[in-house]
Amino acid sequence: MDLDGNFITTRDCVQTILSGDSKTFLFSVTDIGSPEPVFGLNITTTHKGKKVKYPLTIEGVRQKTKNITDHDLNVRILQANLLKVARENKK
């Protein structure tokens, strides 16, 4: 992302990052019906000639799974609210 908040798109992701600076990485993923996504990447840093490799794994959730989970959670919240109202009406 540049200073104006615009995303910079390239095939190669080579960046210079200064100490204390933060970076935002944006990935676009296409759902093709495969299992839940797991993204793996390696970040390699070089400082004063020393290279360090940082492996990173990010587990994701497919939109279909998220929708089902969100629906189930909303049903539980509604049920809890209905029970609360019913208990309050009995008083």
Secondary structure as UniProt FT lines:
FT   TURN            3..4
FT   TURN            19..20
FT   STRAND          38..47
FT   TURN            48..49
FT   STRAND          50..59
FT   HELIX           63..90
//
